[in-house]
């Protein structure tokens, strides 16, 4: 399944991936399209078999802070939005840790990883040691091999504490530790705490102040000290930026980084994405680029590719949801670049040309789409597609390709006399891109 890896109408950011048994589960916030606020009042979970991690099954809503048409509220102490949860397993039970806006966070329990979860308790803690009056911002929880349980939280001021493993919600007095990941360089901690343990090494994944990325640090103890190791992924490189939140997960023999991207020209409509990563023998994780691949190893250029798989969007264009069936790249003006990584064109050495068909919705402007392989500036020019003012299937003859390549569409405004009078060249919206396919 390409990126975004969940169904096109689903918005689950802040994803915490967890493998329980033979399935991988994603727990996260829940956004909606065209919102002016982060998240809503429910947590929704999906899972997939570790053998087919792109084939997701919806388990519905597992926790609520407000009633909806199908569910009562899971809480009585608050009705605020839920942000960035986490789930861990302990002694055959599954515990859901929720961060609720301007409210005490809470712990819930279920016999199954897919829930539903029943409210257990708000956090119990010594108020003299509390950093945020029991909110526990962006909780990330680690159950260590010896049964000890640690919670990591914080917004700009990171902290951690140890939980009583007998009840999973009581903070052990004297266990609070501030700045477990320093807010100063090179760490620059901001939010999105997510702990993991790999072998004997403790990993702390988080979002720094300086960019919408996911960085990581490592230690030989759950309480640190942690050493800054670098960036795993930056979701604002050649793409509309916002924030980032996610974590790493091993599915069978492959490691992945789960994260999210912005859509709908807002930072409040985020969709989950995933990339393959490598963890080297020295514990380092080389930074990876954003791609269109998700759980796939390559895209098929001879099948229709939805525009929403774009992983490069520059010049002001963005993906938007028009309805449940259409998610084009819109706001396309002269100078925009739309990119997709990576396609496997196979080994057809007999042809010298092929055809590219773009499915577009006209917006009143005329355009030339210059098509490049490998790089939008220094790559191989494949050909052009001329876009007129009406909706349609626009085609252009391209140079033949073999092997694996990224594809970039570089948009140029082609002017008529009346174009100049209506809008300046840099703001004239030219067309919406719905999808495309290569033909042989």
GIWO-V224818 format. One record per residue. N is the residue number from 1. PHI is phi in degrees with one decimal (none if undefined). PSI is psi in degrees with one decimal (999 if undefined). Layout:
<<N/PHI/PSI> <N/PHI/PSI>>
//
This chain:
<<1/none/124.2> <2/-72.6/175.7> <3/-82.7/139.2> <4/-69.3/146.6> <5/-84.0/-18.6> <6/-90.4/168.8> <7/-52.5/150.8> <8/-60.4/-25.1> <9/-89.6/0.5> <10/-99.4/132.2> <11/-119.2/95.8> <12/-125.3/98.8> <13/-92.1/-175.2> <14/55.6/35.1> <15/-70.6/127.2> <16/-105.0/107.5> <17/-83.6/138.0> <18/-140.5/133.6> <19/-97.9/119.9> <20/-123.7/117.7> <21/66.2/-128.3> <22/-103.7/22.7> <23/-133.2/148.7> <24/-104.4/132.5> <25/-114.1/146.8> <26/-118.5/122.7> <27/-115.0/129.6> <28/-160.0/-175.6> <29/-72.5/178.3> <30/-135.1/110.4> <31/-96.2/172.8> <32/-134.2/166.7> <33/-73.3/147.5> <34/54.4/39.6> <35/-91.0/158.5> <36/-110.4/4.5> <37/-134.5/151.2> <38/-73.2/134.4> <39/68.2/170.1> <40/-131.9/-151.1> <41/-104.1/20.3> <42/-139.5/158.5> <43/-114.9/132.7> <44/-124.9/139.3> <45/-124.0/145.3> <46/-126.6/154.5> <47/-144.2/162.0> <48/-145.2/153.9> <49/-65.6/143.6> <50/-65.3/-17.5> <51/-81.2/-25.8> <52/-137.5/71.5> <53/-69.2/-5.3> <54/-91.6/-6.0> <55/-102.8/92.0> <56/-92.1/143.6> <57/-118.0/134.8> <58/-88.0/130.6> <59/-102.7/6.1> <60/78.8/-161.9> <61/-85.0/129.8> <62/-109.9/-10.4> <63/-163.6/143.9> <64/-139.3/146.9> <65/-109.4/3.7> <66/-151.3/147.6> <67/-71.4/151.5> <68/-129.7/-167.3> <69/-66.7/-21.0> <70/-113.8/-14.2> <71/-138.6/145.6> <72/-79.4/170.1> <73/-70.3/145.3> <74/-87.4/-9.2> <75/-125.5/153.3> <76/-115.5/-13.9> <77/-92.9/-6.7> <78/-161.8/156.0> <79/-132.1/25.9> <80/-83.4/169.3> <81/-67.3/151.3> <82/-99.8/134.3> <83/-121.0/145.4> <84/40.6/74.6> <85/-87.2/176.4> <86/-146.8/156.3> <87/-135.0/135.5> <88/-133.3/161.4> <89/-108.0/138.4> <90/-147.3/119.0> <91/53.4/43.3> <92/81.9/-1.1> <93/-111.3/154.4> <94/-115.3/129.0> <95/-116.4/126.7> <96/-102.3/125.2> <97/-109.1/119.8> <98/-118.0/136.9> <99/-102.6/118.1> <100/-116.8/130.7> <101/-54.3/126.4> <102/56.0/27.0> <103/-140.6/163.4> <104/-65.6/132.1> <105/-70.4/166.5> <106/-147.2/166.4> <107/-119.7/136.0> <108/-127.4/165.7> <109/-137.5/151.3> <110/-150.0/157.6> <111/-84.0/-11.0> <112/-130.5/146.1> <113/-64.5/-24.2> <114/-88.4/2.8> <115/72.9/-160.6> <116/-70.7/158.6> <117/-102.2/140.0> <118/-105.8/132.3> <119/-53.2/130.1> <120/-105.7/-54.7> <121/-172.5/152.1> <122/-70.9/162.1> <123/-60.7/138.7> <124/-105.3/127.6> <125/-157.2/162.6> <126/-78.6/116.8> <127/-62.3/-25.3> <128/-70.4/-18.9> <129/-102.1/-10.3> <130/-67.1/142.0> <131/-95.5/-24.4> <132/-144.2/31.1> <133/59.2/33.3> <134/84.8/11.9> <135/-72.3/-42.4> <136/55.4/68.9> <137/-60.0/132.0> <138/47.7/61.8> <139/-68.8/131.7> <140/-122.1/131.1> <141/-120.8/140.2> <142/-125.3/122.1> <143/-98.3/111.0> <144/-78.5/169.0> <145/-63.4/-27.0> <146/-89.3/5.4> <147/92.0/-8.7> <148/-71.2/149.5> <149/-125.0/131.0> <150/-126.2/141.3> <151/-119.1/135.4> <152/-120.8/132.1> <153/-146.4/-179.8> <154/131.7/149.3> <155/-127.5/107.5> <156/70.2/-31.9> <157/-118.6/92.3> <158/-73.0/147.5> <159/-151.9/166.6> <160/-142.4/164.9> <161/-156.4/162.6> <162/-100.0/138.0> <163/-101.8/150.9> <164/-69.3/115.0> <165/-68.2/-13.3> <166/-76.4/-26.8> <167/-127.7/-16.2> <168/72.7/6.1> <169/-131.1/-9.7> <170/-92.7/123.4> <171/-79.5/125.9> <172/-68.9/125.2> <173/-58.6/134.9> <174/85.5/1.1> <175/-93.6/-6.8> <176/-62.1/138.8> <177/-140.1/123.8> <178/-92.9/159.0> <179/52.0/41.2> <180/-60.1/-33.7> <181/-116.0/112.5> <182/-61.8/143.9> <183/-77.9/-3.6> <184/-96.0/162.2> <185/-59.9/149.8> <186/-84.5/-4.2> <187/-68.4/-54.8> <188/55.2/45.8> <189/-57.4/137.6> <190/-123.2/-56.9> <191/-168.0/-170.2> <192/69.5/49.7> <193/-66.6/132.1> <194/-148.6/107.6> <195/-91.2/149.3> <196/-145.5/156.0> <197/-124.0/126.6> <198/-125.4/111.4> <199/64.4/-123.5> <200/-101.8/8.8> <201/-107.4/135.2> <202/-97.0/128.6> <203/-109.4/138.0> <204/-122.8/110.3> <205/-99.7/138.1> <206/-161.4/171.0> <207/-105.1/128.3> <208/-88.1/169.9> <209/-70.4/-31.4> <210/-79.7/-17.7> <211/-166.4/158.8> <212/-78.2/71.0> <213/-123.0/175.8> <214/-117.7/116.0> <215/-104.2/172.2> <216/-148.3/156.0> <217/-136.6/158.3> <218/-132.1/158.1> <219/-153.7/166.0> <220/-97.3/0.9> <221/-139.7/148.0> <222/-63.9/-21.7> <223/-97.1/4.1> <224/89.5/-166.7> <225/-71.5/147.1> <226/-96.2/144.8> <227/-108.7/128.8> <228/-67.0/132.3> <229/-116.5/-22.1> <230/135.1/-163.2> <231/-104.6/137.4> <232/-91.8/-46.8> <233/-154.6/146.7> <234/-121.2/115.7> <235/-90.0/12.9> <236/-113.7/4.1> <237/-75.3/111.9> <238/57.9/35.3> <239/-155.9/148.1> <240/-57.0/122.6> <241/-88.4/168.9> <242/-167.2/-110.2> <243/-123.2/-175.1> <244/-149.4/150.2> <245/-164.8/131.8> <246/175.7/-162.4> <247/-165.0/179.4> <248/-102.1/154.1> <249/-156.3/138.1> <250/-98.7/121.0> <251/-114.1/109.1> <252/56.0/-116.3> <253/-100.7/5.5> <254/-116.5/133.4> <255/-91.1/145.9> <256/-134.0/154.9> <257/-112.4/124.2> <258/-96.6/137.5> <259/-155.2/-170.0> <260/-139.9/162.9> <261/-127.3/159.5> <262/-87.9/148.0> <263/-139.9/174.5> <264/60.0/23.1> <265/59.0/34.2> <266/-147.0/157.7> <267/-90.5/5.8> <268/-106.5/6.2> <269/-124.4/83.2> <270/-106.2/142.7> <271/-124.3/142.3> <272/-73.1/138.0> <273/-134.3/168.3> <274/-150.9/146.0> <275/-136.4/150.1> <276/-73.5/140.2> <277/-130.7/168.4> <278/-121.6/135.7> <279/-110.7/112.6> <280/-78.0/170.4> <281/-61.1/-30.3> <282/-83.5/6.5> <283/86.8/-4.8> <284/-78.4/154.3> <285/-123.0/105.8> <286/-61.3/140.6> <287/-62.5/139.4> <288/-114.2/156.8> <289/-90.6/159.8> <290/-74.4/137.0> <291/-132.3/178.1> <292/-91.3/0.3> <293/-78.1/-39.9> <294/61.3/-123.9> <295/-87.2/-6.6> <296/-80.0/158.7> <297/-95.1/-20.7> <298/-162.7/159.6> <299/-97.2/152.9> <300/-94.7/111.8> <301/-68.0/-16.3> <302/-94.5/6.5> <303/-112.0/151.8> <304/-60.8/127.0> <305/-104.7/117.1> <306/-64.3/143.3> <307/-62.4/-26.0> <308/-68.2/-6.8> <309/-79.8/-1.1> <310/-58.7/134.8> <311/-115.0/-1.7> <312/-126.8/121.8> <313/-142.1/106.3> <314/-128.2/160.9> <315/88.5/7.0> <316/104.0/-6.1> <317/-76.3/157.2> <318/-157.3/163.3> <319/-87.3/134.2> <320/-134.1/152.8> <321/-98.4/109.4> <322/-82.4/-38.2> <323/-161.4/-175.0> <324/-65.9/-16.3> <325/-105.2/-16.8> <326/-126.2/123.3> <327/-135.3/76.0> <328/-82.1/167.6> <329/-83.3/125.8> <330/-124.6/-178.3> <331/56.9/37.8> <332/-83.2/118.4> <333/-124.2/172.7> <334/-58.3/132.2> <335/98.9/-10.4> <336/-70.6/147.6> <337/-125.0/132.1> <338/-124.2/121.3> <339/-127.5/151.7> <340/-136.3/134.5> <341/-134.8/124.6> <342/-136.4/152.0> <343/-109.7/145.6> <344/-106.6/109.0> <345/-86.6/-1.1> <346/79.1/-158.2> <347/-126.5/44.2> <348/-84.0/98.9> <349/-96.7/-2.0> <350/-82.6/-32.5> <351/-87.6/150.3> <352/-107.0/-13.6> <353/-138.0/164.8> <354/-149.0/175.7> <355/-117.8/139.8> <356/-110.4/127.9> <357/-112.5/126.5> <358/-109.1/128.3> <359/-94.2/112.7> <360/-127.8/157.4> <361/-117.0/118.0> <362/-66.9/143.7> <363/-121.2/13.3> <364/101.9/-6.3> <365/-114.9/155.8> <366/-101.2/143.9> <367/-144.3/156.1> <368/-115.9/124.4> <369/-99.7/112.4> <370/-90.0/128.5> <371/-107.3/126.0> <372/-123.9/149.6> <373/-105.3/138.9> <374/81.5/-40.5> <375/-155.7/143.0> <376/-73.6/-18.6> <377/-111.5/-47.6> <378/-109.0/11.6> <379/-82.4/-172.4> <380/-84.4/122.7> <381/-74.3/121.1> <382/-93.1/-33.4> <383/158.8/-171.9> <384/-128.2/152.5> <385/-126.2/127.9> <386/-94.2/126.2> <387/-107.0/127.6> <388/-95.3/-167.0> <389/-88.3/-8.2> <390/-105.4/168.9> <391/-70.9/144.2> <392/171.0/-177.2> <393/-102.8/108.5> <394/-105.7/135.2> <395/-127.0/152.4> <396/-147.3/148.9> <397/-82.5/131.6> <398/-117.9/155.2> <399/-64.3/146.3> <400/-70.6/146.3> <401/-124.8/148.5> <402/-127.3/155.6> <403/81.9/-160.9> <404/-102.7/129.1> <405/-148.8/149.5> <406/-83.9/151.0> <407/-123.9/133.8> <408/-126.1/137.1> <409/-107.1/116.5> <410/-106.4/118.3> <411/-96.9/133.5> <412/-126.8/134.2> <413/-79.0/126.5> <414/-106.3/122.9> <415/-95.4/145.6> <416/-113.3/169.1> <417/-58.7/-41.3> <418/-74.7/-20.3> <419/-56.6/-43.4> <420/-62.2/-34.6> <421/-78.7/-24.7> <422/-83.5/-49.9> <423/-149.7/149.4> <424/-60.6/156.2> <425/-61.6/-33.7> <426/-80.0/-9.9> <427/-117.6/-1.9> <428/-73.4/115.3> <429/-74.9/129.8> <430/-99.4/-49.1> <431/-166.5/165.1> <432/-103.1/139.2> <433/-102.7/117.5> <434/-90.1/-45.7> <435/-170.4/176.4> <436/-158.5/164.4> <437/-156.1/145.5> <438/-93.4/138.5> <439/-119.6/140.7> <440/-130.3/999>>
//
